[in-house]
Every structure is written in structure tokens, then in C-alpha cells.
Amino acid sequence: MASLVDRVRGNGRIAAGLLVNLLVSICIVFLNKWIYVHHGFPNMSLTLVHFVVTWLGLFLCQKLNIFAPKSLPPSKLLLLALSFCGFVVFTNLSLQNNTIGTYQLAKAMTTPVIIVIQTLCYKKTISIKIQLTLIPITLGVILNSYYDVKFNFLGMVFAALGVLVTSLYQVWVGAKQHELQVNSMQLLYYQAPMSSAMLLVAVPFFEPLFEEGGLFGPWSVSALIMVLLSGVTAFMVNLSIYWIIGNTSPVTYNMFGHFKFCITLFGGYVLFKDPLSVNQGLGMLCTLFGILAYTHFKLSEQEGSKSKLVQRP
């Protein structure tokens, strides 16, 4: 009886964690888009707010013993912190200049680019099945972009740069975690303040600081509340991802990611009235099919590797 109660409580905690991640992951996209559309808050300044709030949140978590910080040499994290700035800034610029559908589908190109980087730079062997899944993913993104009636060339440039820098960042994060023997929260604890300092130096060259429309300029109370809420939500996204990875299986995490993908696409067209053509819809389905196939084959390969390790004498 006691074990049944513990199991129910455990499942309840996992369900609650997944629900929190679902809400904050979707909210951060819509919050940022709302801030850009209705308040015109500058992109790099919003990213700086996210970094500062994330670091303060991690500092609080560390004080509450949620994780233990590990001393790391700043020189080892310099390139990682710079790429962290780049991927968040370019991703937000993509969101600012594209429809939510195009923004979301462009992010799906991260997987093919990571595979190309790992193959060319790290000589990693990728199976034919996984390589073939990149065809529908890429074809779907091209279809959606070609038939997007709100096609924005500058937006696509930012989306492409966002995908490239995000891919590099994700590859380097994995390498650094292995090299320094740290988890994602320990790494982010040092990255966030370094990235904040870098952006603080860069912001005055690209955006106003104290004038109207600047970081410290006159803003309405509603704009400031939305920006602060966006920062807290960004921190919650990072924290909930870390919790889900630690408390569920890769299958749960990946399948839940596909559900969020669909909800975000649907919500973008409902909330922001973005037009959707039949060809765009086909592009989205094509990309989703490719992502599902990639996940299926990737998880099958991982399970196969584990089975071989277990069977080895």
C-alpha cells in the first residue's frame, strides 16, 4: 500500500513538472513576441534581463542547496559564454522578425546542423536512417518559408544565424560538460554572469540605454511587468528542463517536446492571427514527421547500445 502511494506521489510530481515545463516553454515564446509587437522592447536588452534573472535564480537555488556549484576556470567558458549570447540574441531576433510558425520550424533545423557539425568537426558517425530523417525536416522548413506570406528576408537571416550558433552552443555544451565533469545547472551558473557582462558591454553599441526605447528609458508599468515576467519565465524554462531530464526518461522528454512544438505552432496562429496556407501546413507536418522519425531512430539506437553493454560479460 505504501509503495502504491509513493508511486502515485512520484507520478504526480512528474506530471506537475511536465505541466510547469509545458506552460513556461509556451509562455516564453508568446511573452517575448508580445513584448516585441506591443512594447517594442529592444532585443539585446531583453536578453540581458533574461541572463541576469537566470543567474539570480540559480544563485538562489544554490543557496537553497538545489545544486552544488563547482569552481571552474573562466578561460574555459569564454567561448561558450559568447556563443550563449549569440544563440539567445539571434533566436530572439528571429522571433521578433518572423511569424511564430516560421520561427518554430526554423528551430527544427538545429538537429540537422548539429549532425553536420559532429560529422565534419568531430568525425562522429551517423547512421543512414538518421541521416534520411533530415530530408523531411529540411524540406518542411523550406516549404513553410517559401509559402509564408509574411516572408521576411532579414528574419530568415536571423533564423539561419540563430540555428548555426545554437547548434554550435549545444555541441560545445556537451563537450564542456564532459570535459569539466559538471551538469547543466553548474555550467549555466558560471555562464550566465559572464554572458551578462558581455551583453552589458555590447548593448550601448547597438541599442540606446537611457533614451526612449532603451533599457533604462521610460517604460510603462505594464511593459516593465511583462519584461520581468519574461525573465522569470526564461529561468523557469531552464530549471524545469533540468528537472525533467533528471526525473524522466529520454522518451518522455522527447515526446513531450513534440507536443510543445505542435501547441506553440497552433497558439501562434490563434493569438497573433498569422495567416497559414495549405502548403505551409504541409511543410509543418513534413517537419514534424521528420522530427518524430529522428527521435524514434535515435532512441532505438540508444536502447540498442545499452542492451549491448548489459549483455557484455
Secondary structure, DSSP 8 states (H G I E B T S, - for coil): -HHHHHHHHHHHHHHHHHHHHHHHHHHHHHHHHHIIIII---HHHHHHHHHHHHHHHHHHHHHTTSS------HHHHHHHHHHHHHHHHHHHHHHHHS-HHHHHHHHTTHHHHHHHHHHHHS-----HHHHHHHHHHHHHHHHHHHH-TT--HHHHHHHHHHHHHHHHHHHHHHHHHHHHT--HHHHHHHHHHHHHHHHHHHHHHHS-SSSTTSTTS---HHHHHHHHHHHHHHHHHHHHHHHHHHHS-HHHHHHHHHHHHHHHHHHHHHHS-----HHHHHHHHHHHHHHHHHHHHHHHHHHHHHHHHHH--
